[in-house]
Amino acid sequence: MANIKSAEKRIRKTATQQARNRTRRSAMRTAVKNLREAVEAGEANTARELLPQTLSIVDTTASKGVIHANTAARTKSRLTKAVASLDG
């Protein structure tokens, strides 16, 4: 355990940040999963409705530093491509 006040504070701050990051990452994963399920089920209307919300969540997650910017770009590209493939 830390003996220095600043180290104790860093431990508290890190725990708070980890919890915040875990929440954001979980929300992103859930949104991506829901969109992918809609695409796999062939529900084009649902997928088109979910896409903007999901892309926004992915962008926010990246801007907060929870995921890398390139990971966000790759995820968004794949989701957009998947939804576009439903149109035929």
Rosetta blueprint (number, residue, H / E / L):
1 M L
2 A L
3 N L
4 I L
5 K H
6 S H
7 A H
8 E H
9 K H
10 R H
11 I H
12 R H
13 K H
14 T H
15 A H
16 T H
17 Q H
18 Q H
19 A H
20 R H
21 N H
22 R H
23 T H
24 R H
25 R H
26 S H
27 A H
28 M H
29 R H
30 T H
31 A H
32 V H
33 K H
34 N H
35 L H
36 R H
37 E H
38 A H
39 V H
40 E H
41 A L
42 G L
43 E L
44 A H
45 N H
46 T H
47 A H
48 R H
49 E H
50 L H
51 L H
52 P H
53 Q H
54 T H
55 L H
56 S H
57 I H
58 V H
59 D H
60 T H
61 T H
62 A H
63 S H
64 K L
65 G L
66 V L
67 I L
68 H L
69 A H
70 N H
71 T H
72 A H
73 A H
74 R H
75 T H
76 K H
77 S H
78 R H
79 L H
80 T H
81 K H
82 A H
83 V H
84 A H
85 S H
86 L H
87 D L
88 G L
